[in-house]
């Protein structure tokens, strides 16, 4: 009985942590989406640089959020919103009708 309880608690904790760690559920990583947009000609050089700067900003935010060794709900929400905004920017720039 104790083993079953411990196993279920461990499984629940891992599931909760993994959902916090990966906010990107689109199936494609942002890097892959940008790379595909460059290859297909859907993204211009300026658009690509803007998206790369956004990606660097998100990485900077992640480093700051994890600087104290833990991620609070507020920080996780901030990171999730930043990643969602970046995802929307990728979509918007890939589908704006400009070609490289």
C-alpha positions in Angstrom: 0.0 0.0 0.0 2.8 2.4 0.9 4.6 1.6 -2.3 1.5 2.3 -4.4 0.9 5.6 -2.7 4.5 6.6 -3.1 4.5 5.6 -6.7 1.3 7.6 -7.5 2.6 10.7 -5.7 5.9 10.5 -7.6 4.1 10.1 -10.9 1.8 13.1 -10.1 4.8 15.3 -9.1 6.6 14.4 -12.3 3.6 15.1 -14.4 3.0 18.5 -12.8 6.7 19.5 -13.1 6.9 18.4 -16.8 3.8 20.5 -17.6 5.4 23.6 -16.0 8.7 23.0 -17.8 7.4 22.8 -21.3 4.9 25.5 -22.1 5.2 24.8 -25.9 2.6 22.3 -26.8 2.4 23.1 -30.5 4.5 20.1 -31.4 7.1 22.1 -33.3 9.8 24.0 -31.4 10.0 27.7 -32.2 13.5 27.3 -33.6 12.2 24.7 -36.1 9.3 26.9 -37.1 11.6 29.8 -37.8 14.1 27.6 -39.6 11.3 26.3 -41.8 10.1 29.8 -42.5 13.6 30.9 -43.6 14.0 27.8 -45.9 10.5 28.3 -47.4 11.1 32.0 -48.0 8.2 33.0 -45.7 10.5 35.0 -43.5 12.7 37.9 -44.6 16.0 38.6 -43.0 14.6 41.4 -40.8 11.8 39.2 -39.6 14.2 36.4 -38.8 16.4 38.7 -36.8 13.4 40.1 -34.9 12.3 36.5 -34.0 15.8 35.6 -32.9 16.0 38.6 -30.6 12.7 37.6 -29.1 14.0 34.1 -28.5 17.1 35.6 -26.8 14.9 37.7 -24.6 12.9 34.7 -23.5 16.1 32.8 -22.7 17.2 35.8 -20.6 13.8 35.8 -18.8 14.2 32.1 -18.1 17.7 32.6 -16.6 16.4 35.4 -14.4 13.4 33.4 -13.3 15.6 30.4 -12.4 18.4 32.5 -10.8 17.2 31.7 -7.3 16.9 28.0 -8.0 13.1 27.8 -8.2 10.3 28.9 -10.4 7.3 30.5 -8.8 3.9 30.4 -10.3 4.2 34.0 -11.2 7.5 33.5 -13.0 6.1 30.4 -14.8 3.1 32.4 -16.0 5.3 35.2 -17.2 7.5 32.7 -19.2 4.4 31.0 -20.6 3.0 34.3 -21.8 6.3 35.3 -23.3 6.5 32.0 -25.2 2.9 32.3 -26.4 3.6 35.9 -27.6 6.7 34.6 -29.5 4.6 31.8 -31.0 2.0 34.3 -32.2 4.8 36.5 -33.6 6.2 33.6 -35.6 2.8 32.8 -37.1 2.0 36.4 -37.8 5.4 37.0 -39.6 5.2 33.8 -41.5 1.8 34.6 -42.9 2.1 38.3 -43.6 2.5 37.8 -47.4 6.1 39.0 -47.5 8.7 36.7 -49.1 12.5 36.7 -48.9 
